[in-house]
């Protein structure tokens, strides 16, 4: 009977065909009310474009949208548009919603720009301001000799400049020294400061740099001081706990992520669990659900339960501080709870649309917030897919395990819908996010509830709070353990096309799979062997292998590892063997780079100086691959970091040498890599056993700090000559320039991540074809500077940057230099 022969138990036509049997999974899905959601999404998209424009532009666009809504309402009820009343109504709602958020945005913008602050910022005037702290001060520790930086937002209420006093309500961002670290949220401060212009398209009107410590602040109100006391007692209660628990409990309960270590933060980001390290909609839903359950157990009448749940929500938001991220989480948590409720699910989409519109009117800049996008899309995924997917999965599980259907469907729905935005942020797709979120989900509620209990108990009596905090310690520690384990899974993240193109591509693929899912499943049932074969072929194509996509590229002579805001460069000495020059700040990122390049042995580890952004990733090398020897600067600054690094090297029995100008070094097969130390010029005694080098003889003038004590290498591999300059600044750079005067180099490692402190003669005088810069994306230091980039542009040098190019390599191809980048 040819191709039409039926096999017992298998349908012969796809779902929906004339002879397909009824399938319980194919039951008609619930009808969703899109009348408000579509207008809300259109208004959001419009605000993304126009939020950076001035108030007049936004107001004009809002009035046009309002007029369009009026015209549709007037003419849509008669004439030829009568048949399209549904489309006409949707169009009218869309125009009205867009007008609403645009007019609200114009009002916000006009209010912010009233007064002299914008003009004074352009003039960089020195002013005296009094204002209210809008966000929690955030301490940024810089990896060099520069002091720490405190960043927060301030709303100026009064400004005095040039003898005139003005009352305003203008937001600015503050960059202050560490004397401002203890300024409390919502406090009023007075200070003398210098104003400056903001970045183009920023949400603030100016940048404020205080010239004095903060002035005395009046006492906070009863509510704010009370919540601050509860927050402080929670921090004290979790202090004795293990590191991960001590970090995650305040994050989930009060939104304080200041205690989260960098490695845990990276692990949670890589596994799609970053929403569990701070307050999110899921925490709000847990608090509201617990309140409703508690009301039921206590016999509270149903009519009172919504009011009690609302009071609990208000209290939780106040405890976490009603900043934009917390209010967003509160709104989305309420919507998510409605979506998972069988009796109120029909109201979930209108509730989501209302939440989006209200939040955009309250803070128009949320339109461009990745956090807002992720929260909204995750909630939309729960609304559309969590319940039907949970039911479908549950039907295929044993009766006792049917609840696992919802547990699997919730993270799956959120991850599927949020993946395109995550690609914009990370450039990767996580393959373990659903599994890690599923494994961690049972521990979120106990951590949150016990954490709130610890905060309240600690307010009454600190030892009691510590005892309750230990109840939250185990589930919190398990959340961290899941994240750390998931981050080590091979192929846990898959590289993807970056930027908007990658996001749109993933969106198209996701929509295609969702639309054709039933048909694909039916085809897989008819042809299981073909389905398994295609799956295995796909895995084989995606599985990373040496040489895939040219990595490691053939004939590479130097690679710059994307390790964030820091330096790490690799030079090959033989198959699987390298010289490592600095380790960057992050062991995880350096470890990934070593794996990518197939490194099995380190013939030499060169640490140019002891700042954390050059030695912080040392653990990725020590104990992971054999290290033949280490070469360090004799300048032991910062002393504590230098002592720690030398102690680590000694503990691993790695021969350690302090090198200075004139030292000749040879590594690899047949002396493939040769290097001469150009700087520093002092000559300390060498400690081959790994002990601390003892300087001897006359110390030259190295300028200020550890940067000018960096080891500078004149290195040659396969005939390609390179100059590695560490973090030297102009004082030392002039000495290096004199030492290499008249020499030509093929590759220059630009000093200090391309900072503005460069020696023009060195940068432009070495004649390099390629310049290497190790720099972190969105770093707060302004690296690389326009000054350095302009110098390189003058000489026509090709610039490779880890913030833009990711991990990159310079390749020697038939006597010519070429470049290969992973991004």
Secondary structure, DSSP 8 states (H G I E B T S, - for coil): -GGG---TTS-SS-TTSTT----GGGS-------TTHHHHHHHHHHHHHHTTS-HHHHHHHHHHHHHHHHHHHHHTTSGGGGGGHHHHHHHHHHHHHHHHHHHHHHHHHHHHH-SSHHHHHHTT-EEEEEEEE-S--EEE--SSSS--EEEEEEEEEEEEETTEEEEEEEEEEEEE-GGGTT--TT-EEEEEEEEE---TT-SSSEEEEESS---------HHHHHHHHHHHHHHHHHTTS-HHHHHHHHHHHH---TT--HHHHHHHHHTT-GGGGS--HHHHHHHHHHHHHHHHHTT--HHHHHHHHHHHHHHHHHHH---HHHHHHHHHHHHHHHHT-TTTGGGHHHHHHHHHHHHHHH-GGGGG-HHHHHHHHHHHHIIIIIHHHHHHHHHTS-GGGTHHHHHHHHHHHHHHHHHHHHHHHHSEEESSHHHHHHHHHHHHHHHHHHHHHHHHHHHH-HHHHHHHHHHHHHHHHHHHHHHHHHHTSTTSEEE---HHHHHHHHHHHHHHHHHHHHHHHHHHHH-HHHHHHHHHHHHHHHS--TTGGGSS-TTEEEEE---SSS--EEEEEETTEEEEE---S-HHHHHHHHHHTT--EEEEEEE----HHHHTTGGGTTTTSEE-EEEE-S---SHHHHHHHHHHHHHTT-EEEE--TT-EEEESGGG-EEEEEEE--------TTS------S------STTGGG--EEEEEETTEEEEE-TT--HHHHHHHHHHTTT---SEEE-GGGG-S---HHHHHHS--SEEEE---TT-TT--S-HHHHHHHHHTT-EEEEHHHH-SEEEEEETTEEEEEE--
